[in-house]
Amino acid sequence: MNDHYLKKLDRVTAILTQLQSKPVVRAQDLAKKFEVSIRTIYRDVKTLENAGIPIIGEAGSGYSLMEGYKLPPVMFTKEEVLSFITAEKLMQKFLHESLGQHYQSAMEKVRSVLKYSDKNLIENIEKQIDVFNYHPKTEDRIRNIIPIILESIAEKSSLPWNMKRWMGKFLPEPLR
């Protein structure tokens, strides 16, 4: 297969991934990201549409996928799979257990779309990776606050005043 077609296939696949991960993607941003012309992006989006991907395009706004349309990722690289394993080990070790459970659930979904060889790679390597805690264990009070902070960020709301004051004890002077 011609190198030009492989680059196009990689780019079109990456555009689909961008469309699945963001509500709206602008052609200008895609062109800059992939270092191609906007016209090339228009052709790539047309390729996706011709393949049956329901793309909605608004002039001046950008492209998005029809609500509810999702495809599993096409494939992960070996390095991405290894980074998933490492992140999973870190999540299990350092975060609140409810976040660890959510991450574990997400990882099960990721594993379900992996190639057979990558599933074997995970099985072989994850037994060999462990994260050791060289610092004193984080107080449970601090660990339990992480889900509250993340929820506050997601909801775009502020933390309760008493929590801010309590957290201030753990922040360096310039951040208080």
C-alpha positions, 0 to 999 in steps of 0.5 A: 500500500502506498505511503500516502494512503497509509498517512490518509488512513491514519489521519482519517482514523485520528479525525474520527477519534477527535470527533468522538472525544469532543462535542465540536471539532473545527476544520482549522484546528484539525488542519493545524493538528495534522499539518495539512490544508483545510481542503484536505480536512474537508476531503477526509471528513467526506471520506468518513461520511461516505463510509457511513459515519453520521457527521454534522457540519455547521459552517463557522462552527465545526463538525460533530457526530450525530448524538449517540453515535460511537465506535470503539477505538480502532486500536491502541499502540503498545505504548498506549496499552502500557500507559493504561496499565501504569495509570491503572496501578497508580489509580489503585495506589493513590486515589480514593477507592470510589475513583479506583472502582470507576477507573477499573470499570473504564479499563474493563471497557478498554480491554474489551476493544483491545487486540488479542495480542494486546490483551496478552501483553496486559496480562503478562506485564501487569503482574510485573508492575507495582507502584511503591509508596515511598511517602507517608500514606496520605491521610484518609481525610485528604484521599476522601476529598478528591471525589468531592473536588472532581465533582465540584470541577465537573459541576462548575461549583465552588467547594464548601467554605469549611472545606476550602479552609481545611484544605488551606492547611495543606497548601503552600503559603503562596496558594492559601 
